[in-house]
Amino acid sequence: MGYFRDVMEVIGTAVDAVGVFIVVAGALFATGRFLLPRPGDPGAAYRRYRQDLGRAILLGLEFLVAGDIIRTVVVAPTLENVVVLGLIVLIRTFLSMALELELEGHWPWLRAQVCPGPPDAPQPRPADGGEPARPPPPDGPA
């Protein structure tokens, strides 16, 4: 059983490393994209930078939470570690939801009301790289 725990510790650490890499690489990519000169509204470039950076942080947080879960549940499943894991997941979930609200402009569970159609349908982007135009919400029942 000791070998299995050692392997899971290495896997948990590797998942954490992937999460950190995603955040760092995403920040570098977003910064490089921001610094490249583009014609158009400077405000659109700033919004795009914030969105790219926020998406990298969100994805990195998911990997960091997964690494914490692997290490806590498999490697050291004590009550104290599970409580600490619960607090970490709670804080990271709050951060993820706040970032999602910042990026999308609405809560994730309101996506169907704000963006009708299949959830994976691509939204057309304007030429300036800003947010896609969203139709106004319906006034009432049809």
N, CA and C of each residue as an Amber inpcrd file, in Angstrom:
protein
   426
   0.8240000  -1.1960000   0.0000000   0.0000000   0.0000000   0.0000000
   0.8660000   1.2570000   0.0000000   2.0830000   1.1590000   0.5600000
   2.9810000   2.3000000   0.6060000   3.4170000   2.7420000  -0.7850000
   3.6200000   1.7570000  -1.6760000   4.0160000   2.0740000  -3.0510000
   2.9100000   2.8440000  -3.7640000   1.6420000   2.4130000  -3.5730000
   0.5030000   3.0780000  -4.1950000   0.4060000   4.5290000  -3.7320000
   0.5940000   4.7560000  -2.4430000   0.5390000   6.1310000  -1.9150000
   1.6650000   6.9850000  -2.4750000   2.8340000   6.4000000  -2.6080000
   3.9530000   7.1510000  -3.1870000   3.6550000   7.5410000  -4.6360000
   3.0810000   6.6080000  -5.3930000   2.7360000   6.8900000  -6.7860000
   1.6720000   7.9870000  -6.8450000   0.6600000   7.9010000  -5.9750000
  -0.4060000   8.9130000  -5.9660000   0.1300000  10.2880000  -5.5350000
   1.1040000  10.3040000  -4.6490000   1.7340000  11.5670000  -4.2470000
   2.4290000  12.2070000  -5.4450000   3.1480000  11.3840000  -6.2130000
   3.8280000  11.8860000  -7.4140000   2.8090000  12.3700000  -8.4370000
   1.7230000  11.6070000  -8.6340000   0.6910000  12.0070000  -9.5930000
   0.0220000  13.3020000  -9.1480000  -0.3010000  13.4160000  -7.8510000
  -0.9030000  14.6550000  -7.3360000   0.0090000  15.8500000  -7.5290000
   1.2800000  15.6750000  -7.2810000   2.2430000  16.7540000  -7.4840000
   2.3700000  17.1030000  -8.9710000   2.3250000  16.0850000  -9.8300000
   2.3990000  16.3420000 -11.2720000   1.1720000  17.1100000 -11.7560000
  -0.0020000  16.7650000 -11.2400000  -1.2210000  17.4870000 -11.6180000
  -1.1280000  18.9370000 -11.1470000  -0.5960000  19.1510000  -9.9400000
  -0.3680000  20.5210000  -9.4630000   0.5880000  21.2750000 -10.3840000
   1.6540000  20.5930000 -10.7970000   2.6330000  21.2340000 -11.6760000
   1.9970000  21.6200000 -13.0110000   1.1100000  20.7630000 -13.5270000
   0.4060000  21.0850000 -14.7760000  -0.4560000  22.3220000 -14.5670000
  -1.1310000  22.4150000 -13.4130000  -1.9570000  23.5840000 -13.1160000
  -1.1420000  24.8640000 -13.0730000   0.0030000  24.8080000 -12.4150000
   0.8690000  25.9930000 -12.3510000   1.3850000  26.3420000 -13.7400000
   1.7760000  25.3140000 -14.5200000   2.2480000  25.5600000 -15.8820000
   1.1750000  26.2340000 -16.7280000  -0.0700000  25.7780000 -16.5980000
  -1.1700000  26.3690000 -17.3780000  -1.3490000  27.8350000 -17.0200000
  -1.2900000  28.1630000 -15.7390000  -1.4550000  29.5640000 -15.3320000
  -0.3170000  30.4150000 -15.8790000   0.9160000  29.9370000 -15.7340000
   2.0790000  30.7110000 -16.1910000   2.0760000  30.8330000 -17.7160000
   1.8620000  29.7070000 -18.4200000   1.8530000  29.7480000 -19.8850000
   0.6980000  30.6120000 -20.3870000  -0.4580000  30.5030000 -19.7540000
  -1.6000000  31.3220000 -20.1470000  -1.3420000  32.8010000 -19.9280000
  -0.6800000  33.1390000 -18.8210000  -0.3450000  34.5400000 -18.5590000
   0.6460000  35.0620000 -19.5950000   1.6280000  34.2450000 -19.9460000
   2.6010000  34.6650000 -20.9610000   1.9300000  34.8120000 -22.3300000
   1.0630000  33.8670000 -22.6800000   0.3490000  33.9350000 -23.9560000
  -0.5400000  35.1760000 -23.9990000  -1.2970000  35.4080000 -22.9220000
  -2.2000000  36.5640000 -22.8840000  -1.4110000  37.8680000 -22.9710000
  -0.2870000  37.9270000 -22.2770000   0.5330000  39.1380000 -22.3100000
   1.1230000  39.3560000 -23.6950000   1.6270000  38.2900000 -24.3160000
   2.1600000  38.4160000 -25.6720000   1.1000000  38.8630000 -26.6530000
  -0.0900000  38.3160000 -26.5290000  -1.1860000  38.7070000 -27.4170000
  -1.6060000  40.1560000 -27.1790000  -1.5200000  40.5890000 -25.9260000
  -1.8780000  41.9680000 -25.5910000  -0.8500000  42.9550000 -26.1410000
   0.4340000  42.5690000 -26.0860000   1.4990000  43.4770000 -26.5080000
   1.6430000  43.5820000 -28.0240000   1.1170000  42.6100000 -28.7620000
   1.1810000  42.7090000 -30.2140000   0.2550000  43.8330000 -30.6760000
   0.7960000  44.7580000 -31.4700000  -0.0580000  45.8790000 -31.8920000
  -1.1520000  45.4170000 -32.8470000  -2.3680000  45.8650000 -32.5700000
  -3.5100000  45.5650000 -33.4320000  -4.2960000  46.8410000 -33.6320000
  -4.7660000  47.0450000 -34.8340000  -5.6080000  48.2220000 -35.0390000
  -6.9600000  48.0140000 -34.3680000  -7.5420000  49.1030000 -33.9310000
  -8.8690000  49.0080000 -33.3330000  -8.9130000  49.6620000 -31.9680000
  -9.9450000  49.3560000 -31.2620000 -10.2170000  49.9240000 -29.9490000
  -9.2290000  49.3830000 -28.9120000  -8.4620000  50.2670000 -28.2290000
  -7.5410000  49.7930000 -27.1940000  -8.2810000  49.1210000 -26.0390000
  -9.5100000  49.5390000 -25.7890000 -10.3000000  48.9200000 -24.7300000
 -10.6000000  47.4610000 -25.0250000 -10.7780000  47.1290000 -26.3140000
 -11.0440000  45.7390000 -26.6940000  -9.8180000  44.8730000 -26.4150000
  -8.6260000  45.3910000 -26.6380000  -7.4020000  44.6390000 -26.3670000
  -7.2670000  44.3590000 -24.8720000  -7.6070000  45.3200000 -24.0530000
  -7.5410000  45.1360000 -22.5990000  -8.5660000  44.0960000 -22.1430000
  -9.7860000  44.1570000 -22.6730000 -10.8110000  43.1690000 -22.3150000
 -10.3740000  41.7670000 -22.7360000  -9.8150000  41.6580000 -23.9340000
  -9.3430000  40.3670000 -24.4320000  -8.2170000  39.8430000 -23.5350000
  -7.3280000  40.7380000 -23.0920000  -6.2280000  40.3420000 -22.2020000
  -6.7800000  39.7940000 -20.8860000  -7.7250000  40.4980000 -20.3000000
  -8.3270000  40.0470000 -19.0390000  -9.0310000  38.7100000 -19.2220000
  -9.7200000  38.5350000 -20.3460000 -10.4210000  37.2830000 -20.5960000
  -9.4420000  36.1260000 -20.7780000  -8.3840000  36.3480000 -21.5430000
  -7.3850000  35.2940000 -21.7520000  -6.7240000  34.9160000 -20.4270000
  -6.3720000  35.9190000 -19.6520000  -5.7280000  35.6630000 -18.3660000
  -6.6910000  34.9550000 -17.4160000  -7.9350000  35.3910000 -17.3830000
  -8.9320000  34.7550000 -16.5220000  -9.1750000  33.3050000 -16.8990000
  -9.2170000  33.0140000 -18.1880000  -9.4220000  31.6320000 -18.6340000
  -8.2490000  30.7430000 -18.2230000  -7.0300000  31.2710000 -18.3220000
  -5.8560000  30.4970000 -17.9120000  -5.8990000  30.2170000 -16.4100000
  -6.2790000  31.2060000 -15.6420000  -6.3640000  31.0230000 -14.1930000
  -7.4480000  29.9990000 -13.8530000  -8.6010000  30.0870000 -14.5060000
  -9.6810000  29.1310000 -14.2510000  -9.2460000  27.6960000 -14.5400000
  -8.6230000  27.4900000 -15.6850000  -8.1880000  26.1440000 -16.0420000
  -7.1030000  25.6550000 -15.0800000  -6.1660000  26.5270000 -14.7360000
  -5.1180000  26.1580000 -13.7840000  -5.6950000  25.8040000 -12.4170000
  -6.7010000  26.5490000 -11.9580000  -7.3420000  26.2560000 -10.6730000
  -7.9710000  24.8710000 -10.6740000  -8.5600000  24.4860000 -11.7890000
  -9.1710000  23.1550000 -11.8670000  -8.1170000  22.0690000 -11.6550000
  -6.9650000  22.2220000 -12.2670000  -5.9000000  21.2430000 -12.0800000
  -5.3560000  21.2650000 -10.6500000  -5.2370000  22.4410000 -10.0590000
  -4.7410000  22.5280000  -8.6840000  -5.7060000  21.8600000  -7.7060000
  -6.9990000  22.0480000  -7.9070000  -7.9890000  21.3810000  -7.0560000
  -7.8880000  19.8650000  -7.2270000  -7.7490000  19.4030000  -8.4740000
  -7.6290000  17.9600000  -8.7230000  -6.3970000  17.3910000  -8.0110000
  -5.2860000  18.0950000  -8.0570000  -4.0830000  17.6400000  -7.3660000
  -4.2750000  17.5690000  -5.8620000  -4.9550000  18.5720000  -5.3030000
  -5.2380000  18.5570000  -3.8620000  -6.1270000  17.3780000  -3.4910000
  -7.1310000  17.1100000  -4.3160000  -8.0350000  15.9950000  -4.0280000
  -7.2790000  14.6720000  -4.0640000  -6.4500000  14.4810000  -5.0670000
  -5.6840000  13.2320000  -5.1760000  -4.8040000  13.0420000  -3.9480000
  -4.0550000  14.0700000  -3.5800000  -3.1500000  13.9310000  -2.4480000
  -3.8870000  13.7710000  -1.1280000  -4.9870000  14.4670000  -0.9390000
  -5.6810000  14.4100000   0.3480000  -6.4480000  13.1040000   0.5220000
  -7.1870000  12.6990000  -0.4830000  -8.0320000  11.5160000  -0.3530000
  -7.2110000  10.2300000  -0.3970000  -6.2230000  10.1670000  -1.2790000
  -5.4750000   8.9250000  -1.4570000  -4.2760000   8.8490000  -0.5210000
  -3.5210000   9.9270000  -0.3940000  -2.2530000   9.8680000   0.3240000
  -2.4340000   9.9870000   1.8320000  -3.1850000  10.9850000   2.2890000
  -3.3060000  11.2200000   3.7330000  -4.7580000  11.5540000   4.0880000
  -5.6430000  10.5440000   4.1290000  -7.0570000  10.8190000   4.3650000
  -7.4120000  10.9880000   5.8450000  -6.7820000  11.9180000   6.5340000
  -7.1430000  12.1960000   7.9190000  -8.2650000  13.2260000   7.9400000
  -8.9790000  13.3030000   9.0460000 -10.0870000  14.2490000   9.1620000
  -9.5860000  15.6840000   9.0040000  -8.4340000  15.9800000   9.5760000
  -7.8720000  17.3340000   9.4670000  -7.5650000  17.6810000   7.9980000
  -6.9690000  16.7400000   7.2720000  -6.6500000  16.9860000   5.8630000
  -7.9060000  17.1400000   5.0210000  -8.9500000  16.3630000   5.3250000
 -10.1960000  16.4710000   4.5680000 -10.8590000  17.8230000   4.8310000
 -10.8080000  18.3160000   6.0670000 -11.3770000  19.6330000   6.3820000
 -10.5950000  20.7300000   5.6640000  -9.2730000  20.6240000   5.6710000
  -8.4430000  21.6030000   4.9590000  -8.7380000  21.5490000   3.4680000
  -8.8780000  20.3450000   2.9090000  -9.2240000  20.2060000   1.4990000
 -10.5730000  20.8550000   1.2130000 -11.5510000  20.6310000   2.0900000
 -12.8640000  21.2490000   1.9020000 -12.7800000  22.7600000   1.8650000
 -11.9770000  23.3470000   2.7480000 -11.8040000  24.8080000   2.7480000
 -11.1020000  25.2830000   1.4770000 -10.0880000  24.5510000   1.0540000
  -9.3710000  24.9240000  -0.1790000 -10.3130000  24.8640000  -1.3690000
 -11.0960000  23.7930000  -1.4820000 -12.0370000  23.6540000  -2.5950000
 -13.0930000  24.7550000  -2.5380000 -13.5670000  25.0730000  -1.3390000
 -14.5590000  26.1380000  -1.1890000 -13.9950000  27.4830000  -1.6590000
 -12.7880000  27.8160000  -1.2430000 -12.1650000  29.0820000  -1.6390000
 -11.9190000  29.1020000  -3.1490000 -11.3870000  28.0150000  -3.6940000
 -11.1000000  27.9760000  -5.1300000 -12.3720000  27.9740000  -5.9590000
 -13.4370000  27.3590000  -5.4370000 -14.7200000  27.3970000  -6.1480000
 -15.2500000  28.8180000  -6.1870000 -15.1490000  29.5270000  -5.0680000
 -15.5750000  30.9280000  -5.0330000 -14.7600000  31.7530000  -6.0340000
 -13.4500000  31.5410000  -6.0590000 -12.6000000  32.2620000  -7.0270000
 -12.9930000  31.9220000  -8.4640000 -13.2440000  30.6460000  -8.7300000
 -13.6310000  30.2430000 -10.0820000 -14.9400000  30.8900000 -10.5000000
 -15.9070000  30.9230000  -9.5980000 -17.1990000  31.5150000  -9.9360000
 -17.0750000  33.0190000 -10.1270000 -16.2650000  33.6620000  -9.2970000
 -16.0580000  35.1040000  -9.4540000 -15.3790000  35.3980000 -10.7920000
 -14.3950000  34.5860000 -11.1690000 -13.7260000  34.7730000 -12.4620000
 -14.6910000  34.5000000 -13.6160000 -15.5180000  33.4850000 -13.4790000
 -16.4950000  33.1690000 -14.5190000 -17.4690000  34.3320000 -14.6980000
 -17.9240000  34.8990000 -13.5970000 -18.8230000  36.0530000 -13.6670000
 -18.1230000  37.2340000 -14.3370000 -16.8730000  37.4420000 -14.0120000
 -16.0980000  38.5300000 -14.6040000 -15.9090000  38.3260000 -16.1040000
 -15.6220000  37.0940000 -16.5110000 -15.3590000  36.8160000 -17.9200000
 -16.6220000  36.8300000 -18.7710000 -17.6690000  36.1740000 -18.2900000
 -18.8710000  35.9900000 -19.0930000 -19.9070000  37.0890000 -18.8880000
 -19.8530000  37.7620000 -17.7540000 -20.8260000  38.8190000 -17.4770000
 -22.1300000  38.3010000 -16.8950000 -22.1920000  36.9980000 -16.5910000
 -23.3840000  36.4100000 -15.9820000 -22.9640000  35.1340000 -15.2550000
 -23.8340000  34.6520000 -14.3750000 -23.5540000  33.4200000 -13.6430000
 -23.6370000  32.2330000 -14.6020000 -22.8610000  31.1790000 -14.3520000
 -22.8640000  30.0260000 -15.2570000 -24.2500000  29.4020000 -15.4360000
 -25.0750000  29.3800000 -14.4110000 -26.3940000  28.7490000 -14.5200000
 -27.4000000  29.6100000 -15.2910000 -27.0330000  30.8490000 -15.6370000
 -27.8960000  31.6970000 -16.4400000 -27.4910000  31.6980000 -17.9170000
 -26.5390000  30.8650000 -18.2810000 -26.0230000  30.8460000 -19.6440000
 -27.1250000  30.5540000 -20.6610000 -28.0260000  29.6310000 -20.3520000
 -29.0850000  29.2750000 -21.3030000 -30.0340000  30.4530000 -21.5290000
 -30.2480000  31.2870000 -20.5240000 -31.1330000  32.4380000 -20.6710000
 -30.4650000  33.5580000 -21.4490000 -29.1720000  33.7190000 -21.2540000
 -28.4450000  34.8140000 -21.8910000 -28.0260000  34.4500000 -23.3100000
 -27.5870000  33.2180000 -23.5070000 -27.1110000  32.7470000 -24.8180000
 -27.9740000  31.5860000 -25.2710000 -29.0840000  31.8420000 -25.9820000
 -29.9230000  30.7300000 -26.4200000 -29.1920000  29.8550000 -27.4270000
 -29.6340000  28.6240000 -27.5190000 -29.0080000  27.6850000 -28.4410000
 -28.2120000  26.6580000 -27.6690000 -27.6080000  25.7040000 -28.3770000
 -26.8200000  24.6830000 -27.6960000 -25.6680000  25.3270000 -26.9320000
 -25.3170000  24.7750000 -25.7390000 -24.2550000  25.3920000 -24.9390000
 -22.9000000  25.3900000 -25.6120000 -22.6610000  24.4530000 -26.5330000
 -21.3510000  24.4030000 -27.1780000 -21.3410000  25.0900000 -28.5390000
 -22.4440000  25.7340000 -28.9060000 -22.4850000  26.4370000 -30.1910000
 -21.5890000  27.6610000 -30.1290000 -20.6900000  27.8220000 -31.1050000
 -19.7980000  28.9780000 -31.0680000 -20.5700000  30.2670000 -31.3020000
 -20.2070000  31.2830000 -30.5450000 -20.8020000  32.6000000 -30.6980000
 -19.9130000  33.4100000 -31.6360000 -20.4710000  34.0650000 -32.6420000
 -19.6310000  34.8530000 -33.5520000 -18.9780000  36.0110000 -32.8010000
 -17.7190000  36.2290000 -33.0960000 -16.9770000  37.3190000 -32.4640000
 -16.9380000  38.5190000 -33.3990000 -17.0670000  39.7250000 -32.8390000
 -16.9270000  40.9130000 -33.6710000 -15.5000000  41.0480000 -34.1960000
 -15.3240000  41.8480000 -35.1990000 -14.0080000  42.0340000 -35.8230000
 -12.9950000  42.6290000 -34.8560000 -13.4560000  43.3970000 -33.8530000
 -12.5110000  44.0290000 -32.9250000 -12.0280000  43.0650000 -31.8440000
 -12.5270000  41.8130000 -31.8370000 -12.0710000  40.8370000 -30.8610000
 -12.7890000  40.9370000 -29.5390000 -13.7850000  41.7910000 -29.4280000
 -14.5280000  41.9510000 -28.1810000 -15.5180000  40.8200000 -27.9720000
 -16.4050000  41.0230000 -27.0450000 -17.4130000  40.0260000 -26.7280000
 -18.4340000  39.9020000 -27.8500000 -18.9460000  38.6920000 -28.0840000
 -19.9950000  38.5330000 -29.0890000 -21.2560000  39.2570000 -28.6570000
 -21.9960000  39.7230000 -29.6350000 -23.2530000  40.4020000 -29.3270000
 -24.2420000  39.3690000 -28.8150000 -24.9150000  39.6950000 -27.7290000
 -25.8780000  38.7780000 -27.1450000 -27.2750000  39.3310000 -27.3770000
 -28.2040000  38.4670000 -27.7500000 -29.5650000  38.9600000 -27.9640000
 -30.1810000  39.3800000 -26.6340000 -31.0910000  40.3470000 -26.6660000
 -31.7280000  40.7600000 -25.4110000 -32.5920000  39.6280000 -24.8840000
 -32.7400000  39.5380000 -23.5410000 -33.5750000  38.4780000 -22.9850000
 -35.0290000  38.6850000 -23.3910000 -35.7790000  37.6130000 -23.4780000
 -37.1890000  37.7410000 -23.8640000 -37.9530000  38.5360000 -22.8200000
 -38.9670000  39.2890000 -23.2970000 -39.7490000  40.1330000 -22.3880000
 -40.7160000  39.3180000 -21.5420000 -41.1390000  38.2130000 -22.0110000
 -42.0950000  37.4030000 -21.2730000 -42.4400000  36.1730000 -22.0670000
 -43.4580000  35.4320000 -21.6190000 -43.8270000  34.2150000 -22.3470000
 -44.4070000  34.5570000 -23.7130000 -44.1200000  33.7250000 -24.6880000
 -44.5790000  33.9710000 -26.0600000 -45.9960000  33.5470000 -26.2780000
